[in-house]
Amino acid sequence: MSQNRFTPETTRLDDAARAGWLYFVAGNTQDEIARKMAVSRQTAQRLVAMAIGEGLVKVRLDHPIGRCMDLAAALRDRFGLQTAEVVPSDPEAPELLTGVAITAAALLERVLKSPERRIVSLGTGRNLRAMVEQLPRMSCPQHVVVSRLGNMMQDGSATPYNATIRLAERIGAPHYPYPLPVLAGDAAELAAMQAQQAARNTIDLCARADLSLVGIGQMDMTAPLHVDGFLSDAEMDQLHRAGAVGEITSWVYDDRGRVIDCDFNRRVASAPLPVGSGRPVVAVASGQAKLPAIRGALIGGLVNGLVTSEASAERLLG
């Protein structure tokens, strides 16, 4: 018979780990920690000291908070995920990216430590850029980094949230930028562009990636595709009527995770999503605005892994 994991000792360490996270990662003062955890300032001070004394705090928080472990297990069970990581949320800053970025960086680092050649493919976005910034500098000339989509905006400028080049620089690995724009003018133009040798090579690398890390975009008027000028107001309205809730590497899908048959998706030049391939495709995503998009991606199996926040996990399971 299994023993109850929630003993007074584990609860005490959970509290210390949470206090350590609020202090070292979220940057709260001990007074703020006391208020958020509903304890005295002296207790908050003791919990932070305990987190250090027990070796829970290093560069990262080296203690899986029980609640987050339970949420991660529930996400894996509910959506059939290969990987689920849930990080603590600051109650007053649930949108904070730092914890999610650190955990995603740790997942990536484990793959990069392999002495064998590994192909890592990346989407784009703030979460992935933040993840790369949390990764320690490494020497990994045996690996390959490849982008799953172009980083060219409508006016020809580069997107500010491209993570591929930054990752390649950080680990000293060769990289393959996606040699096409985000969108083609029409299906015929897309076919001609994808027939180029450089494009075929990059698409093949994406299909064989040992780990793919992607962001998830919401489909409201704050959607990156709309803000960056790839979708007009009229096109956004059309996609809403078609049931669009999210996008991954510009592929727009509905609340069941089905890529929508529409003019926009017929012009998307990104590498195809490796649905059903069994290869790890991990979304790094959290936040209230993204919940319908994250849920749709999980239901439809567009991703088989997720790194998210405690607050987002609770809502996804609610």
Sequence and secondary structure as in RCSB ss.txt:
>XXXX:A:sequence
MSQNRFTPETTRLDDAARAGWLYFVAGNTQDEIARKMAVSRQTAQRLVAMAIGEGLVKVRLDHPIGRCMDLAAAL
RDRFGLQTAEVVPSDPEAPELLTGVAITAAALLERVLKSPERRIVSLGTGRNLRAMVEQLPRMSCPQHVVVSRLG
NMMQDGSATPYNATIRLAERIGAPHYPYPLPVLAGDAAELAAMQAQQAARNTIDLCARADLSLVGIGQMDMTAPL
HVDGFLSDAEMDQLHRAGAVGEITSWVYDDRGRVIDCDFNRRVASAPLPVGSGRPVVAVASGQAKLPAIRGALIG
GLVNGLVTSEASAERLLG
>XXXX:A:secstr
    S  HHHHHHHHHHHHHHHHHTS   HHHHHHHHT  HHHHHHHHHHHHHTT BSSSB S  HHHHHHHHHH
HHHHT SEEEEE  BTTBTT  HHHHHHHHHHHHHHHT SS  EEEE BSHHHHHHHHHS     TT EEEESS 
 B TTS B TTB HHHHHHHHT  EE   S SB SSHHHHHHHHTSHHHHHHHHHHHT SEEEE  EE STT HH
HHTTSS HHHHHHHHHTTEEEEETTEEEETTS B  SHHHHHB S    TTS S EEEE  SGGGHHHHHHHHHT
TS SEEEEEHHHHHHHH 
